[in-house]
């Protein structure tokens, strides 16, 4: 006796066979497998654009961070020089320089009240661009001293990241 198969007889066997046939057809048809060259090129271009924009933003922020770090270091040196003055009654000479903040000067005039070190460092650090800070006594504009970083280019003057960071201006 032949039984008639109804669609409501249960999805089990027939549904599985139907799904299997669809999978095999997809695997065999080459038009749907993988990505086209155009799709890969478009995706690559989008990634390159995103990477370059991110790189520019990071580079700009690194420059700002170096400038801020240098400003902070100049302020720390200024406070230490003022502490030196309070103890010794004189500011370090240009020849004694910032080194006098961590070691008692041996060059004349040797201060009698030196009670340093005035910095927590064992040596005077360079600026973020690996240049030495400049210390002058007397300073510019009638000030008792001046401390300067020459910026990214290491030369006097400049704009943006090349601008000098000085103790006598904001």
N, C-alpha and C positions, 0 to 999 in steps of 0.2 A: 504494500500500500504506500502510495506516494503522498507525503504531507506537503501542504502548501506552506511556504515560509512567509510569514507576515513581518512587516517592518517593526511591529510592536512586540515581536516575539522575544526581544531582548537584544541589546546593542552588542553584547559581548563579542561574539565571533565575527560578525560582519563589520562592526565598527573598527575592530583591531585590523582587519584585513584592508579596509578602506584607508586608514591612517598609514599603514605600512606602504601601500601603493603610492600615496602622496609623497612620502619621504623618499622613496626610491626615485620617483620622477624628478624631484628637486635635485637630488644628488647627481643624476645623470645629465640634467640640462646644464650646460656650461654657461648659459647667459646669466644665471642667478648666482653662481658660485664666485666668491671673492669680490674684490674691489676693482674698479676700472682705473686706468692710469690717470685719468682726469680727476677722479675722486681722491686719489692719493696725492696728487699735486696740489689740489685745493686745500686738503687737510694740512699738508706740509707748509703751504704759504700762510695759513692761519696761525699755525704754531710759531713760525718764524716772526710774524708780526707781533704776537703776544710776547715772545721772548725779548725782542728788541725794545719794545715799550717798557717792559719790566726792567731791563738793563739800564735804560736811560734814567728811570726814576731812582733806582738804587744808586747809580753813580752820582746823581745830583744830591742825594741825601748824605752820601759819604763826604762830599765836599763841604756841606753845611756842618756836619759833625766835626770835621777837622777844624773848621773856623771857630766853632763854639768851644772846642777843647783848647785851642790856643788862647782865646779870650779868657777862659777860666784860669789857665796857667799863668797868664800875665797878671791877673788879679791876685792870685796866690803869691806870686813873687812880690807884688807891690805891698801886700800886707806883711810879708816877711821882712822886706826892707824897712818898713815903718816900725816893726818890732825891734829890728837891729838898731834903729835910730833911738828908740825909747831907752834901750839898755846902754848904748855907747855914746849917745849925745851927738853923733855925726853919722852921715850916710856913708856907705862904702864908696870908695873912689872908683873911677872908671877902671883903673888898673886892677884893683881888688876884685871888682865885678861881683857877679852873683855867687861865685864860689865862696865868698865871705859869709854867705848865709849858712853854709854847712861846715866850714872849717874856719878856725880863727885866723884872720889875715896875718901874714908875716911881712907884708909890704907896709911901708910908712903911709899914713899914720896908723900904728897898731892900736886898736881900741882897748882901753883898760877894762871896760865894763862888759865885754863880750860874754854873753851867757847863752850861746847857741848849742846845738844847731837850731836854726829858725825854720828849717824844712825837715820833713820826715824822710827825705831821700838821702842816699849816700853820695849822690852826684847830681849835678844840675841836668835835668832831661833836655833833650832837643825838642823843638816844636814838632807838630804832627807831620811836617814835611821833611823832617830830619835835618833841619838847619838849627844853628845855635841862636839863642835869644841874644839880643843886643842890650847892654846896660850902659847908660851914660850918666855921669854926674859932673856938672849940673845938667839937668834935663832941658828940654825945649820949653819955650814960652815962659821962662822964668821959674820953672818948677825945680825942686831939689834933685830929682832924678827922672829918668825915662827908661822904660823897658819896651822893646819892640821885637815882634816876629815879622819877617819880611814876606810872609804869605807863601803861597804855593810856588811862585816863580823864584823865590829866594833873592829878589832884587827890590830896591826901594821903589815905592809907588805901586801902581797897578789897580785893577778893578776886579770886582767880584771875588773869586778865590785867590787872585794874585794881590789883593789889597793888603796893605800892612796892618797888623793888629798892634795897637800901641796902648800904653798905660795912660796917656794924657787925653784920650778921646773915648767916647762910648762905642 
